[in-house]
Amino acid sequence: MPAVIRFALKVVALAAAFYFVAENVPGIDVVGNEDATLGITGTFLWVGLIFAVVNAVAKPILTLLSLPFLLLTLGLFYFVLNAAMLGLTALLTTRLTVEDFWAALVGGFILALVSWVFDLVFDRD
């Protein structure tokens, strides 16, 4: 499967995960734009796209910079990195609000889980 199609499918999967997170995690809200071309669905796709780009660009850099913490905590610092990616996404778009660190931690865990399952199913090369 071409990389562009896999990335587009991952954005759709992340949009669905953002819908789940916004509905079930208190403290995380996605403000939908009903007047847009795709409506509220387009808003979730937009937030999923921003999150996928942030993960592709910033996460490898932050993982390298936080390597001592990852080793010291035996990998548990990844949860904090996922929360940071969610917070960075909230900073880049006005459609996503994250109230506190604990909401970001739970939301980041769910989004990382969806991303991991997607990568298992579509076998990254």
N, C-alpha and C positions, 0 to 999 in steps of 0.2 A: 504494500500500500504506500503510495507517495506520501512524503512528509507533510505536504500542505494539507492533504485530506485528513491525515492523522491529527494534525494540529487543529483543524476546524472541528473535527469530532471531539477533541479534548475540550475545546472551548464550549461546545454544547453540553458535554458532561459536567463541566465546571459550572455552567449556568444553572443546570438542574440541581447541582449540589448547593449553590448559593440560594436557590429557592428553598431547599430543605433547611439550610442553616438559618435563613431569615425567618422562617416560620417556626422553628423549634428551639433556637438558642436565644434566650433573652439577652438583650444588649447589642444584638446585631440586627440592623435594619437596612433594607434596600428600598429606596424611594423610587417607585416606578413612575415613568413618564407616559401617561395615558394618551397624550396628544402626538406622540412620536409615530413614525411609520409602522413599526412593529409593536407598538404599545409597550406594555409592561414586559413582555417577552424580550423585546429589544434591549430593555434596560438590563435584564439579567444576562443577556448575551454580551453586552458591553462590559459589565463588571467581570464576567468570566474571561473576556479577552484581556482586560487590563491585568487581572490576576495571573493569567498564563504568561503574559509578557514579563511581568515583574518576577515571576518564578524562573523564567528562562534567562533573564539578564542579571538580576540582583542576587538571587539565592546562591549561585556558585561562588560569587565573590564573598558574600557574608559567611558561607560555609568555610571557605579557606581562612578567613580572618578569625573565625571562632573555633578553629581546630583545637587549640588547647582546652577550651571549655568542653568541647565534644568528647575529647579523650578523658578529661577529668570526671565528667558525669556519665561516662560510658554510653554516650549517644543520647541521653535524655535532653540535652540542650537543643536537639532538633525540634522539640515541641515549642521552645521559645523562638526558634528561627521561623517556624510556620506561623506563629502568632505575629512575628515581625513582618512577614510577607503580607498577612492580612491587614495589618496596620498601615503598611506602605501603600497597599492598594486603596485603602480608605483615604489616605492623604492625596492620592492622585485623581480620585473621582469624587464628585459631590453626591453621587447617588448611593454610596455605601457609608453607613455610620457604624462605628464600633465603640461601645460605651466604655469598656474597661478591659484590663489585661486578661481576666478570667474568661470573659466572653471571647476574646481573641484567641485564647489558648484552646478552648473547646471548638470554636469555629475553624481554627487552623488545623486542628487534629482531624476533623471531619473532612475538610477539603484535601488534606494530604492523603487521607485514606482513599478518597474517591480517585485522586490522581494516581495513587499507587495501583489500585485495582485496574484503572484504565490502562496503565503501562503494562500490567501483567497480561491483560486480554489482547492488547494490540502489539505486544512484543516489540519494544523499541530496538532498533538495530544499532 
